[in-house]
């Protein structure tokens, strides 16, 4: 069985702090999930009109 996760965030007020926290906290936590394969990361950091 395959499951896919898509996570969307609003543009952070401090992009560098967001990326640091994501890489230092979220990625290591995700790597602890048994059977998880990480295929990639796409980041769009420009403002998208609503």
N, CA, C, O and CB atoms as a CASP TS submission, in Angstrom:
PFRMAT TS
TARGET T0000
AUTHOR 0000-0000-0000
METHOD Language model
MODEL 1
PARENT N/A
ATOM      1  N   UNK     1       0.842  -1.176   0.000  1.00  0.00           N
ATOM      2  CA  UNK     1       0.000   0.000   0.000  1.00  0.00           C
ATOM      3  C   UNK     1       0.887   1.239   0.000  1.00  0.00           C
ATOM      4  O   UNK     1       1.862   1.313   0.748  1.00  0.00           O
ATOM      5  CB  UNK     1      -0.958  -0.002   1.216  1.00  0.00           C
ATOM      6  N   UNK     2       0.552   2.190  -0.824  1.00  0.00           N
ATOM      7  CA  UNK     2       1.318   3.426  -0.921  1.00  0.00           C
ATOM      8  C   UNK     2       0.480   4.590  -0.419  1.00  0.00           C
ATOM      9  O   UNK     2      -0.705   4.696  -0.736  1.00  0.00           O
ATOM     10  CB  UNK     2       1.779   3.677  -2.370  1.00  0.00           C
ATOM     11  N   UNK     3       1.086   5.440   0.347  1.00  0.00           N
ATOM     12  CA  UNK     3       0.441   6.667   0.803  1.00  0.00           C
ATOM     13  C   UNK     3       1.345   7.823   0.418  1.00  0.00           C
ATOM     14  O   UNK     3       2.570   7.709   0.468  1.00  0.00           O
ATOM     15  CB  UNK     3       0.168   6.644   2.352  1.00  0.00           C
ATOM     16  N   UNK     4       0.741   8.926   0.037  1.00  0.00           N
ATOM     17  CA  UNK     4       1.511  10.124  -0.308  1.00  0.00           C
ATOM     18  C   UNK     4       1.073  11.265   0.590  1.00  0.00           C
ATOM     19  O   UNK     4      -0.098  11.396   0.946  1.00  0.00           O
ATOM     20  CB  UNK     4       1.328  10.504  -1.806  1.00  0.00           C
ATOM     21  N   UNK     5       2.034  12.070   0.936  1.00  0.00           N
ATOM     22  CA  UNK     5       1.754  13.227   1.774  1.00  0.00           C
ATOM     23  C   UNK     5       2.185  14.486   1.046  1.00  0.00           C
ATOM     24  O   UNK     5       3.278  14.557   0.485  1.00  0.00           O
ATOM     25  CB  UNK     5       2.469  13.111   3.138  1.00  0.00           C
ATOM     26  N   UNK     6       1.324  15.459   1.063  1.00  0.00           N
ATOM     27  CA  UNK     6       1.642  16.772   0.518  1.00  0.00           C
ATOM     28  C   UNK     6       1.412  17.764   1.655  1.00  0.00           C
ATOM     29  O   UNK     6       0.349  17.777   2.274  1.00  0.00           O
ATOM     30  CB  UNK     6       0.762  17.118  -0.766  1.00  0.00           C
ATOM     31  N   UNK     7       2.404  18.583   1.917  1.00  0.00           N
ATOM     32  CA  UNK     7       2.291  19.563   2.992  1.00  0.00           C
ATOM     33  C   UNK     7       2.465  20.943   2.384  1.00  0.00           C
ATOM     34  O   UNK     7       3.430  21.199   1.664  1.00  0.00           O
ATOM     35  CB  UNK     7       3.345  19.305   4.121  1.00  0.00           C
ATOM     36  N   UNK     8       1.524  21.827   2.679  1.00  0.00           N
ATOM     37  CA  UNK     8       1.564  23.193   2.164  1.00  0.00           C
ATOM     38  C   UNK     8       1.693  24.158   3.334  1.00  0.00           C
ATOM     39  O   UNK     8       0.998  24.026   4.341  1.00  0.00           O
ATOM     40  CB  UNK     8       0.295  23.513   1.319  1.00  0.00           C
ATOM     41  N   UNK     9       2.577  25.113   3.192  1.00  0.00           N
ATOM     42  CA  UNK     9       2.777  26.137   4.206  1.00  0.00           C
ATOM     43  C   UNK     9       2.610  27.500   3.565  1.00  0.00           C
ATOM     44  O   UNK     9       2.925  27.682   2.389  1.00  0.00           O
ATOM     45  CB  UNK     9       4.169  26.006   4.870  1.00  0.00           C
ATOM     46  N   UNK    10       2.114  28.461   4.337  1.00  0.00           N
ATOM     47  CA  UNK    10       2.138  29.848   3.877  1.00  0.00           C
ATOM     48  C   UNK    10       3.584  30.313   3.871  1.00  0.00           C
ATOM     49  O   UNK    10       4.441  29.700   4.508  1.00  0.00           O
ATOM     50  CB  UNK    10       1.251  30.772   4.782  1.00  0.00           C
ATOM     51  N   UNK    11       3.857  31.391   3.154  1.00  0.00           N
ATOM     52  CA  UNK    11       5.210  31.929   3.119  1.00  0.00           C
ATOM     53  C   UNK    11       5.603  32.373   4.531  1.00  0.00           C
ATOM     54  O   UNK    11       4.919  33.204   5.127  1.00  0.00           O
ATOM     55  CB  UNK    11       5.313  33.116   2.110  1.00  0.00           C
ATOM     56  N   UNK    12       6.693  31.829   5.067  1.00  0.00           N
ATOM     57  CA  UNK    12       7.096  32.195   6.425  1.00  0.00           C
ATOM     58  C   UNK    12       7.658  33.608   6.478  1.00  0.00           C
ATOM     59  O   UNK    12       8.175  34.120   5.486  1.00  0.00           O
ATOM     60  CB  UNK    12       8.129  31.207   6.956  1.00  0.00           C
ATOM     61  N   UNK    13       7.552  34.228   7.637  1.00  0.00           N
ATOM     62  CA  UNK    13       8.105  35.573   7.783  1.00  0.00           C
ATOM     63  C   UNK    13       9.629  35.546   7.782  1.00  0.00           C
ATOM     64  O   UNK    13      10.271  36.519   7.388  1.00  0.00           O
ATOM     65  CB  UNK    13       7.594  36.221   9.071  1.00  0.00           C
ATOM     66  N   UNK    14      10.208  34.426   8.224  1.00  0.00           N
ATOM     67  CA  UNK    14      11.663  34.262   8.231  1.00  0.00           C
ATOM     68  C   UNK    14      11.990  32.968   7.487  1.00  0.00           C
ATOM     69  O   UNK    14      11.990  31.889   8.080  1.00  0.00           O
ATOM     70  CB  UNK    14      12.236  34.236   9.702  1.00  0.00           C
ATOM     71  N   UNK    15      12.263  33.078   6.210  1.00  0.00           N
ATOM     72  CA  UNK    15      12.477  31.917   5.348  1.00  0.00           C
ATOM     73  C   UNK    15      13.671  31.089   5.814  1.00  0.00           C
ATOM     74  O   UNK    15      13.597  29.861   5.837  1.00  0.00           O
ATOM     75  CB  UNK    15      12.684  32.362   3.902  1.00  0.00           C
ATOM     76  N   UNK    16      14.755  31.736   6.179  1.00  0.00           N
ATOM     77  CA  UNK    16      15.956  31.007   6.615  1.00  0.00           C
ATOM     78  C   UNK    16      15.682  30.196   7.881  1.00  0.00           C
ATOM     79  O   UNK    16      16.119  29.050   7.985  1.00  0.00           O
ATOM     80  CB  UNK    16      17.117  31.987   6.863  1.00  0.00           C
ATOM     81  N   UNK    17      14.972  30.769   8.832  1.00  0.00           N
ATOM     82  CA  UNK    17      14.646  30.049  10.073  1.00  0.00           C
ATOM     83  C   UNK    17      13.706  28.881   9.777  1.00  0.00           C
ATOM     84  O   UNK    17      13.846  27.807  10.362  1.00  0.00           O
ATOM     85  CB  UNK    17      14.000  31.007  11.112  1.00  0.00           C
ATOM     86  N   UNK    18      12.760  29.086   8.880  1.00  0.00           N
ATOM     87  CA  UNK    18      11.844  28.010   8.493  1.00  0.00           C
ATOM     88  C   UNK    18      12.612  26.847   7.882  1.00  0.00           C
ATOM     89  O   UNK    18      12.415  25.697   8.274  1.00  0.00           O
ATOM     90  CB  UNK    18      10.788  28.527   7.500  1.00  0.00           C
ATOM     91  N   UNK    19      13.488  27.141   6.923  1.00  0.00           N
ATOM     92  CA  UNK    19      14.263  26.089   6.260  1.00  0.00           C
ATOM     93  C   UNK    19      15.175  25.362   7.243  1.00  0.00           C
ATOM     94  O   UNK    19      15.316  24.141   7.176  1.00  0.00           O
ATOM     95  CB  UNK    19      15.094  26.680   5.121  1.00  0.00           C
ATOM     96  N   UNK    20      15.790  26.108   8.151  1.00  0.00           N
ATOM     97  CA  UNK    20      16.673  25.510   9.147  1.00  0.00           C
ATOM     98  C   UNK    20      15.883  24.554  10.048  1.00  0.00           C
ATOM     99  O   UNK    20      16.319  23.431  10.300  1.00  0.00           O
ATOM    100  CB  UNK    20      17.361  26.610   9.993  1.00  0.00           C
ATOM    101  N   UNK    21      14.727  25.003  10.527  1.00  0.00           N
ATOM    102  CA  UNK    21      13.895  24.171  11.394  1.00  0.00           C
ATOM    103  C   UNK    21      13.388  22.946  10.633  1.00  0.00           C
ATOM    104  O   UNK    21      13.386  21.840  11.173  1.00  0.00           O
ATOM    105  CB  UNK    21      12.710  24.985  11.949  1.00  0.00           C
ATOM    106  N   UNK    22      12.966  23.132   9.401  1.00  0.00           N
ATOM    107  CA  UNK    22      12.469  22.026   8.577  1.00  0.00           C
ATOM    108  C   UNK    22      13.556  20.967   8.398  1.00  0.00           C
ATOM    109  O   UNK    22      13.312  19.773   8.572  1.00  0.00           O
ATOM    110  CB  UNK    22      11.993  22.544   7.199  1.00  0.00           C
ATOM    111  N   UNK    23      14.750  21.422   8.051  1.00  0.00           N
ATOM    112  CA  UNK    23      15.858  20.485   7.811  1.00  0.00           C
ATOM    113  C   UNK    23      16.401  19.869   9.093  1.00  0.00           C
ATOM    114  O   UNK    23      16.797  18.704   9.096  1.00  0.00           O
ATOM    115  CB  UNK    23      16.980  21.190   7.084  1.00  0.00           C
ATOM    116  N   UNK    24      16.425  20.626  10.169  1.00  0.00           N
ATOM    117  CA  UNK    24      17.018  20.142  11.422  1.00  0.00           C
ATOM    118  C   UNK    24      16.043  19.345  12.289  1.00  0.00           C
ATOM    119  O   UNK    24      16.470  18.523  13.100  1.00  0.00           O
ATOM    120  CB  UNK    24      17.544  21.309  12.215  1.00  0.00           C
ATOM    121  N   UNK    25      14.737  19.580  12.128  1.00  0.00           N
ATOM    122  CA  UNK    25      13.741  18.928  12.982  1.00  0.00           C
ATOM    123  C   UNK    25      12.827  17.992  12.182  1.00  0.00           C
ATOM    124  O   UNK    25      12.744  16.802  12.485  1.00  0.00           O
ATOM    125  CB  UNK    25      12.900  19.982  13.704  1.00  0.00           C
ATOM    126  N   UNK    26      12.155  18.515  11.180  1.00  0.00           N
ATOM    127  CA  UNK    26      11.143  17.733  10.471  1.00  0.00           C
ATOM    128  C   UNK    26      11.731  16.571   9.657  1.00  0.00           C
ATOM    129  O   UNK    26      11.212  15.456   9.713  1.00  0.00           O
ATOM    130  CB  UNK    26      10.361  18.640   9.554  1.00  0.00           C
ATOM    131  N   UNK    27      12.789  16.819   8.918  1.00  0.00           N
ATOM    132  CA  UNK    27      13.385  15.748   8.113  1.00  0.00           C
ATOM    133  C   UNK    27      13.902  14.612   9.001  1.00  0.00           C
ATOM    134  O   UNK    27      13.610  13.452   8.707  1.00  0.00           O
ATOM    135  CB  UNK    27      14.530  16.305   7.248  1.00  0.00           C
ATOM    136  N   UNK    28      14.660  14.888  10.078  1.00  0.00           N
ATOM    137  CA  UNK    28      15.101  13.784  10.943  1.00  0.00           C
ATOM    138  C   UNK    28      13.928  13.011  11.570  1.00  0.00           C
ATOM    139  O   UNK    28      14.009  11.791  11.713  1.00  0.00           O
ATOM    140  CB  UNK    28      15.999  14.327  12.050  1.00  0.00           C
ATOM    141  N   UNK    29      12.850  13.694  11.941  1.00  0.00           N
ATOM    142  CA  UNK    29      11.686  12.998  12.489  1.00  0.00           C
ATOM    143  C   UNK    29      11.056  12.095  11.431  1.00  0.00           C
ATOM    144  O   UNK    29      10.706  10.950  11.716  1.00  0.00           O
ATOM    145  CB  UNK    29      10.647  14.010  13.014  1.00  0.00           C
ATOM    146  N   UNK    30      10.914  12.610  10.217  1.00  0.00           N
ATOM    147  CA  UNK    30      10.317  11.820   9.135  1.00  0.00           C
ATOM    148  C   UNK    30      11.161  10.595   8.807  1.00  0.00           C
ATOM    149  O   UNK    30      10.617   9.541   8.476  1.00  0.00           O
ATOM    150  CB  UNK    30      10.144  12.679   7.884  1.00  0.00           C
ATOM    151  N   UNK    31      12.466  10.720   8.895  1.00  0.00           N
ATOM    152  CA  UNK    31      13.358   9.593   8.593  1.00  0.00           C
ATOM    153  C   UNK    31      13.223   8.468   9.613  1.00  0.00           C
ATOM    154  O   UNK    31      13.678   7.353   9.359  1.00  0.00           O
ATOM    155  CB  UNK    31      14.804  10.066   8.543  1.00  0.00           C
ATOM    156  N   UNK    32      12.608   8.740  10.761  1.00  0.00           N
ATOM    157  CA  UNK    32      12.398   7.709  11.776  1.00  0.00           C
ATOM    158  C   UNK    32      11.166   6.853  11.491  1.00  0.00           C
ATOM    159  O   UNK    32      10.964   5.834  12.152  1.00  0.00           O
ATOM    160  CB  UNK    32      12.268   8.350  13.141  1.00  0.00           C
ATOM    161  N   UNK    33      10.352   7.240  10.534  1.00  0.00           N
ATOM    162  CA  UNK    33       9.133   6.494  10.208  1.00  0.00           C
ATOM    163  C   UNK    33       9.519   5.259   9.402  1.00  0.00           C
ATOM    164  O   UNK    33      10.085   5.383   8.315  1.00  0.00           O
ATOM    165  CB  UNK    33       8.117   7.384   9.414  1.00  0.00           C
ATOM    166  N   UNK    34       9.219   4.065   9.923  1.00  0.00           N
ATOM    167  CA  UNK    34       9.587   2.835   9.220  1.00  0.00           C
ATOM    168  C   UNK    34       8.933   2.756   7.838  1.00  0.00           C
ATOM    169  O   UNK    34       7.740   3.015   7.687  1.00  0.00           O
ATOM    170  CB  UNK    34       9.191   1.616  10.054  1.00  0.00           C
ATOM    171  N   UNK    35       9.730   2.396   6.842  1.00  0.00           N
ATOM    172  CA  UNK    35       9.214   2.200   5.494  1.00  0.00           C
ATOM    173  C   UNK    35       9.049   3.461   4.679  1.00  0.00           C
ATOM    174  O   UNK    35       8.673   3.395   3.509  1.00  0.00           O
ATOM    175  CB  UNK    35       7.927   1.523   5.567  1.00  0.00           C
ATOM    176  N   UNK    36       9.323   4.601   5.269  1.00  0.00           N
ATOM    177  CA  UNK    36       9.163   5.859   4.540  1.00  0.00           C
ATOM    178  C   UNK    36      10.282   6.025   3.527  1.00  0.00           C
ATOM    179  O   UNK    36      11.456   5.834   3.846  1.00  0.00           O
ATOM    180  CB  UNK    36       9.141   7.054   5.510  1.00  0.00           C
ATOM    181  N   UNK    37       9.917   6.377   2.317  1.00  0.00           N
ATOM    182  CA  UNK    37      10.911   6.740   1.310  1.00  0.00           C
ATOM    183  C   UNK    37      10.685   8.197   0.962  1.00  0.00           C
ATOM    184  O   UNK    37       9.550   8.631   0.770  1.00  0.00           O
ATOM    185  CB  UNK    37      10.817   5.824   0.036  1.00  0.00           C
ATOM    186  N   UNK    38      11.748   8.932   0.882  1.00  0.00           N
ATOM    187  CA  UNK    38      11.676  10.363   0.615  1.00  0.00           C
ATOM    188  C   UNK    38      12.088  10.598  -0.824  1.00  0.00           C
ATOM    189  O   UNK    38      13.222  10.310  -1.205  1.00  0.00           O
ATOM    190  CB  UNK    38      12.577  11.174   1.595  1.00  0.00           C
ATOM    191  N   UNK    39      11.179  11.117  -1.620  1.00  0.00           N
ATOM    192  CA  UNK    39      11.437  11.290  -3.045  1.00  0.00           C
ATOM    193  C   UNK    39      11.923  12.689  -3.414  1.00  0.00           C
ATOM    194  O   UNK    39      12.554  12.864  -4.457  1.00  0.00           O
ATOM    195  CB  UNK    39      10.196  10.980  -3.817  1.00  0.00           C
ATOM    196  N   UNK    40      11.647  13.661  -2.601  1.00  0.00           N
ATOM    197  CA  UNK    40      12.114  14.992  -2.954  1.00  0.00           C
ATOM    198  C   UNK    40      11.339  16.082  -2.243  1.00  0.00           C
ATOM    199  O   UNK    40      10.401  15.828  -1.488  1.00  0.00           O
ATOM    200  CB  UNK    40      12.024  15.194  -4.437  1.00  0.00           C
ATOM    201  N   UNK    41      11.753  17.262  -2.505  1.00  0.00           N
ATOM    202  CA  UNK    41      11.193  18.444  -1.869  1.00  0.00           C
ATOM    203  C   UNK    41      11.077  19.530  -2.915  1.00  0.00           C
ATOM    204  O   UNK    41      12.039  19.823  -3.624  1.00  0.00           O
ATOM    205  CB  UNK    41      12.061  18.913  -0.668  1.00  0.00           C
ATOM    206  N   UNK    42       9.916  20.121  -3.012  1.00  0.00           N
ATOM    207  CA  UNK    42       9.712  21.240  -3.929  1.00  0.00           C
ATOM    208  C   UNK    42       9.312  22.434  -3.081  1.00  0.00           C
ATOM    209  O   UNK    42       8.361  22.367  -2.303  1.00  0.00           O
ATOM    210  CB  UNK    42       8.621  20.915  -5.027  1.00  0.00           C
ATOM    211  N   UNK    43      10.037  23.513  -3.235  1.00  0.00           N
ATOM    212  CA  UNK    43       9.709  24.719  -2.482  1.00  0.00           C
ATOM    213  C   UNK    43       9.445  25.858  -3.447  1.00  0.00           C
ATOM    214  O   UNK    43      10.242  26.120  -4.349  1.00  0.00           O
ATOM    215  CB  UNK    43      10.843  25.088  -1.499  1.00  0.00           C
ATOM    216  N   UNK    44       8.343  26.522  -3.257  1.00  0.00           N
ATOM    217  CA  UNK    44       8.026  27.717  -4.026  1.00  0.00           C
ATOM    218  C   UNK    44       7.923  28.840  -3.013  1.00  0.00           C
ATOM    219  O   UNK    44       6.977  28.891  -2.227  1.00  0.00           O
ATOM    220  CB  UNK    44       6.693  27.555  -4.875  1.00  0.00           C
ATOM    221  N   UNK    45       8.879  29.726  -3.031  1.00  0.00           N
ATOM    222  CA  UNK    45       8.956  30.746  -1.998  1.00  0.00           C
ATOM    223  C   UNK    45       8.505  32.118  -2.467  1.00  0.00           C
ATOM    224  O   UNK    45       8.711  33.118  -1.780  1.00  0.00           O
ATOM    225  CB  UNK    45      10.348  30.834  -1.487  1.00  0.00           C
ATOM    226  N   UNK    46       7.896  32.158  -3.627  1.00  0.00           N
ATOM    227  CA  UNK    46       7.382  33.438  -4.086  1.00  0.00           C
ATOM    228  C   UNK    46       5.901  33.536  -3.745  1.00  0.00           C
ATOM    229  O   UNK    46       5.225  32.519  -3.590  1.00  0.00           O
ATOM    230  CB  UNK    46       7.611  33.613  -5.605  1.00  0.00           C
ATOM    231  N   UNK    47       5.418  34.715  -3.634  1.00  0.00           N
ATOM    232  CA  UNK    47       4.013  34.938  -3.297  1.00  0.00           C
ATOM    233  C   UNK    47       3.138  34.535  -4.485  1.00  0.00           C
ATOM    234  O   UNK    47       3.408  34.914  -5.625  1.00  0.00           O
ATOM    235  CB  UNK    47       3.762  36.427  -2.907  1.00  0.00           C
ATOM    236  N   UNK    48       2.101  33.771  -4.205  1.00  0.00           N
ATOM    237  CA  UNK    48       1.170  33.329  -5.247  1.00  0.00           C
ATOM    238  C   UNK    48      -0.108  34.135  -5.108  1.00  0.00           C
ATOM    239  O   UNK    48      -0.682  34.191  -4.020  1.00  0.00           O
ATOM    240  CB  UNK    48       0.880  31.791  -5.148  1.00  0.00           C
ATOM    241  N   UNK    49      -0.569  34.764  -6.192  1.00  0.00           N
ATOM    242  CA  UNK    49      -1.820  35.537  -6.104  1.00  0.00           C
ATOM    243  C   UNK    49      -2.995  34.641  -5.697  1.00  0.00           C
ATOM    244  O   UNK    49      -3.099  33.497  -6.141  1.00  0.00           O
ATOM    245  CB  UNK    49      -2.125  36.224  -7.456  1.00  0.00           C
ATOM    246  N   UNK    50      -3.853  35.165  -4.870  1.00  0.00           N
ATOM    247  CA  UNK    50      -5.025  34.380  -4.425  1.00  0.00           C
ATOM    248  C   UNK    50      -6.269  34.884  -5.090  1.00  0.00           C
ATOM    249  O   UNK    50      -7.355  34.358  -4.849  1.00  0.00           O
ATOM    250  CB  UNK    50      -5.192  34.439  -2.900  1.00  0.00           C
TER
END
